[in-house]
């Protein structure tokens, strides 16, 4: 009898534990609200700008958004981040807005995959500036002067290469008019120093390390994008915004230079609900000082400019609500 009683008590305990575990696992009723939501933030390479900024965002979200567990992960940057968002492998990503535009419209590098329809905008962050760099000794002073020249336009199929092609187009220049070289800016900078190209193009926040390296050894010039051409670009490609590279941004170059920028933006997918989108956006924009410590580019993030270059993408409803307050 004693053994039977003991067995009954053990069985009763096991059943009770199983019921408790089952109730927690199902997440039914109010219990589900207490479970953590996981937000993976796709950034870029560990040596780049996106990674430290994404890491700072993750820390802020973990501190200020209840029941959300955020982490930043290193990735191949914009195009890779778009594909990860599309496939649901991450919930947030930092991406250039021109790359996002191509994804939403199924053009450029997304021509074969077609439109990606599950992307949602959260906020515009900071400008990534389009820069045509030449040596002062070249005598080149305008984009029109690039006709007939050797121009490093960016790696084939890259966002930067598309930017270079579109800006040249605004001046009535095609690749038939220049000797285009499909070089990343790192390689283009070397070619510029060696004199094997006349100009090199990049899209990046300034001051850019590669340009600083060229300027440390050579007198450089940045070619302006004038207002008329900038207006034409913005009318055709709504992801562009006007920008100015200030005097002194690079050693030995003391002129303000008008140009255009694309924007680094924060993007999510349709799986992130409005409440989470609101709380995440509120946390980020309530802690811009902390994000600015992570990287100097982030010091340009502001609520006043958080919707620039975002007209083409449907917004997360919660993020949109935050910016309307």
C-alpha positions in Angstrom: 0.0 0.0 0.0 2.8 2.4 0.9 4.5 1.8 -2.5 1.1 2.3 -4.3 0.5 5.6 -2.5 4.0 6.8 -3.3 3.5 6.0 -7.0 0.3 7.9 -7.0 1.9 10.9 -5.5 4.8 10.8 -8.0 2.4 10.4 -10.9 0.3 13.3 -9.6 3.4 15.5 -9.4 4.5 14.6 -12.9 1.1 15.3 -14.4 1.0 18.7 -12.6 4.4 19.6 -13.9 3.5 18.6 -17.4 0.3 20.7 -17.3 2.3 23.7 -16.1 4.9 23.3 -18.9 2.1 22.8 -21.4 0.3 26.0 -20.3 3.6 28.0 -20.6 4.5 26.6 -23.9 1.2 27.3 -25.6 1.3 31.0 -24.7 -2.5 31.1 -24.5 -4.4 33.9 -22.9 -2.4 36.6 -21.2 0.7 34.5 -20.7 1.9 35.0 -24.3 2.2 38.8 -23.6 5.0 38.0 -21.1 7.2 36.1 -23.6 10.1 37.9 -25.2 10.0 39.0 -28.8 13.2 38.6 -30.6 14.4 41.4 -32.9 17.5 40.6 -35.0 19.0 43.8 -36.5 20.9 43.3 -39.8 23.8 45.7 -40.1 27.0 45.5 -42.2 30.7 44.5 -41.8 32.2 44.9 -38.4 34.6 47.6 -39.7 31.8 49.7 -41.2 29.3 52.2 -40.0 26.1 50.1 -39.8 27.5 47.6 -37.3 28.3 49.9 -34.3 25.1 51.9 -34.9 23.0 48.7 -35.0 24.7 47.5 -31.8 23.8 50.7 -30.0 20.2 50.4 -31.2 20.1 46.9 -29.9 21.3 48.0 -26.4 18.8 50.8 -26.3 15.9 48.5 -27.3 16.9 45.9 -24.7 16.9 48.6 -22.0 13.8 50.6 -23.0 11.4 48.3 -24.7 9.8 45.7 -22.4 9.8 42.0 -23.3 11.9 42.6 -26.4 15.3 40.9 -26.9 17.3 42.7 -29.6 20.7 41.8 -31.1 22.8 43.2 -33.9 24.4 40.9 -36.4 27.2 41.6 -38.9 26.1 41.1 -42.6 27.0 41.9 -46.1 25.1 45.2 -45.7 22.3 46.7 -47.8 21.5 44.0 -50.5 22.1 41.2 -48.1 19.9 42.9 -45.5 17.0 43.3 -47.9 17.1 39.6 -48.7 17.2 38.7 -45.1 14.2 40.9 -44.3 12.4 39.4 -47.3 13.0 35.9 -46.0 12.1 36.7 -42.4 15.6 35.9 -41.1 15.8 39.3 -39.4 13.3 41.8 -38.2 15.1 45.1 -38.7 17.9 46.1 -41.1 20.0 49.2 -41.8 19.9 49.7 -45.6 20.6 52.5 -48.1 17.3 53.9 -49.3 18.2 53.6 -53.0 18.8 49.9 -52.5 15.4 49.7 -50.8 13.8 51.6 -53.6 15.2 49.1 -56.1 13.9 46.3 -54.0 10.4 47.8 -53.7 10.2 48.4 -57.4 12.0 45.3 -58.6 14.7 47.2 -60.5 18.6 47.3 -60.8 20.0 44.4 -58.7 16.4 43.2 -58.0 15.3 43.1 -61.6 15.3 39.3 -61.8 13.8 38.7 -58.3 11.0 41.2 -58.8 9.3 43.5 -56.4 9.8 42.8 -52.7 6.5 43.7 -51.1 6.9 42.9 -47.4 9.3 45.7 -46.6 8.2 48.6 -44.3 10.0 51.8 -43.4 10.9 52.8 -39.9 13.1 55.9 -40.1 15.6 57.7 -42.2 18.9 57.9 -40.3 21.8 59.8 -41.9 23.1 60.8 -45.4 25.5 58.7 -47.4 27.0 61.2 -49.7 27.8 60.8 -53.4 31.4 61.9 -54.0 33.3 62.3 -57.3 36.9 62.6 -56.3 39.7 63.9 -58.6 43.3 65.1 -58.1 43.7 68.8 -58.3 46.5 68.3 -60.8 44.0 66.7 -63.3 42.5 70.1 -64.1 39.0 68.5 -63.8 36.6 70.9 -62.2 33.1 69.7 -63.1 31.3 66.5 -63.9 31.0 67.7 -67.5 34.8 67.6 -67.7 34.7 63.8 -67.2 33.8 63.2 -70.8 36.5 61.1 -72.4 38.1 60.4 -69.0 38.9 57.2 -67.1 36.3 57.0 -64.3 36.1 54.4 -61.5 32.3 54.2 -61.1 32.1 51.5 -58.4 31.9 47.7 -58.4 29.7 46.3 -61.1 26.1 45.9 -59.9 26.7 47.9 -56.7 24.5 50.7 -55.4 27.4 53.1 -55.8 27.7 52.2 -59.5 24.0 52.9 -60.0 24.4 56.3 -58.2 27.4 57.2 -60.5 25.5 56.2 -63.6 22.4 58.2 -62.6 24.4 61.3 -61.7 26.2 61.2 -65.0 22.9 60.7 -66.8 21.6 64.0 -65.1 24.5 65.7 -67.0 23.6 64.0 -70.3 26.6 61.7 -69.9 26.5 57.9 -70.5 29.1 55.3 -70.3 29.6 55.8 -74.0 31.1 59.2 -73.1 33.6 58.0 -70.5 35.9 55.1 -70.1 34.2 53.5 -67.1 36.1 51.3 -64.7 34.1 49.0 -62.5 36.2 49.3 -59.3 35.2 49.4 -55.7 36.2 52.7 -54.2 39.1 51.1 -52.3 40.5 49.9 -55.6 39.4 53.2 -57.3 41.3 55.2 -54.7 44.5 53.2 -55.4 44.0 53.7 -59.1 43.4 57.5 -58.5 46.7 57.8 -56.6 48.5 55.8 -59.2 47.1 57.9 -62.0 45.5 55.0 -63.8 42.0 56.7 -63.5 41.1 60.3 -63.7 38.2 60.2 -61.2 36.8 57.9 -58.6 33.2 57.7 -57.3 31.9 56.5 -54.0 28.8 56.7 -51.8 29.6 57.0 -48.1 29.3 59.2 -45.1 32.0 61.9 -44.9 34.7 62.1 -44.0 35.4 58.8 -45.8 38.6 57.0 -44.8 39.6 56.1 -48.4 39.2 59.7 -49.5 41.2 60.8 -46.4 44.0 58.5 -47.5 44.1 59.9 -51.0 44.0 63.5 -49.6 46.9 62.8 -47.2 49.2 62.2 -50.2 47.6 64.3 -52.9 45.7 67.6 -53.3 42.2 66.5 -54.2 39.0 68.2 -55.5 35.4 67.1 -55.1 33.2 67.7 -58.1 29.9 69.4 -57.3 26.4 68.3 -58.3 24.7 71.6 -59.2 21.1 72.4 -58.2 19.6 71.9 -61.6 21.0 68.4 -61.9 20.2 67.6 -58.3 16.5 68.6 -58.8 16.3 66.5 -62.0 17.7 63.5 -60.1 15.3 63.9 -57.2 12.4 64.2 -59.6 13.3 60.9 -61.3 14.7 59.1 -58.3 13.0 60.1 -55.0 15.6 58.5 -52.8 18.1 61.3 -53.4 18.3 64.3 -51.2 20.5 67.5 -51.6 23.6 67.6 -49.4 26.7 69.7 -48.9 30.2 68.5 -48.0 31.6 71.2 -45.8 34.9 73.0 -46.2 37.6 71.1 -44.4 36.0 67.7 -44.6 39.2 66.6 -46.2 42.7 67.7 -45.8 43.7 70.5 -48.1 40.3 71.1 -49.6 38.6 74.2 -48.3 35.4 74.6 -50.3 31.8 73.7 -49.5 30.7 71.3 -52.2 27.0 70.8 -53.2 26.1 67.2 -54.0 23.4 64.7 -53.4 23.1 61.9 -50.9 21.2 58.7 -50.4 20.1 57.9 -46.9 20.9 55.1 -44.6 17.4 54.0 -43.4 16.0 51.6 -40.9 13.7 49.0 -42.5 11.5 46.2 -41.1 9.2 43.7 -42.6 5.4 43.2 -42.2 5.8 40.7 -39.3 6.8 43.5 -36.9 3.5 44.8 -35.5 2.5 48.5 -35.0 3.0 48.5 -31.2 6.5 47.0 -31.4 7.3 49.4 -34.3 6.2 52.4 -32.1 8.1 51.3 -29.0 11.3 50.6 -31.0 11.1 53.9 -32.8 10.4 55.9 -29.6 13.3 54.2 -27.9 15.8 54.9 -30.7 14.8 58.6 -31.1 14.8 59.1 -27.3 18.4 58.0 -27.1 20.1 59.6 -30.1 22.9 60.9 -27.9 23.9 57.3 -27.0 23.8 56.2 -30.7 25.9 59.2 -31.6 28.6 57.9 -29.3 28.7 54.6 -31.3 29.7 56.4 -34.6 30.1 60.0 -35.6 27.8 59.5 -38.6 24.9 58.8 -36.2 25.2 62.3 -34.8 23.3 63.4 -37.9 20.2 61.4 -37.0 17.3 63.6 -36.1 13.5 63.3 -35.7 13.0 66.4 -38.0 14.7 64.6 -40.9 13.5 61.1 -40.1 11.1 60.8 -43.1 13.5 62.2 -45.8 13.9 60.0 -48.7 11.2 57.6 -47.5 8.3 58.6 -49.8 8.4 55.4 -51.9 8.0 52.8 -49.1 5.0 51.9 -47.0 5.8 52.8 -43.3 5.4 50.6 -40.3 2.2 51.9 -38.7 3.7 52.3 -35.3 6.7 54.2 -36.6 4.4 56.4 -38.6 2.4 57.1 -35.5 5.5 58.1 -33.5 6.5 60.7 -36.1 3.0 62.2 -36.2 3.0 63.0 -32.5 
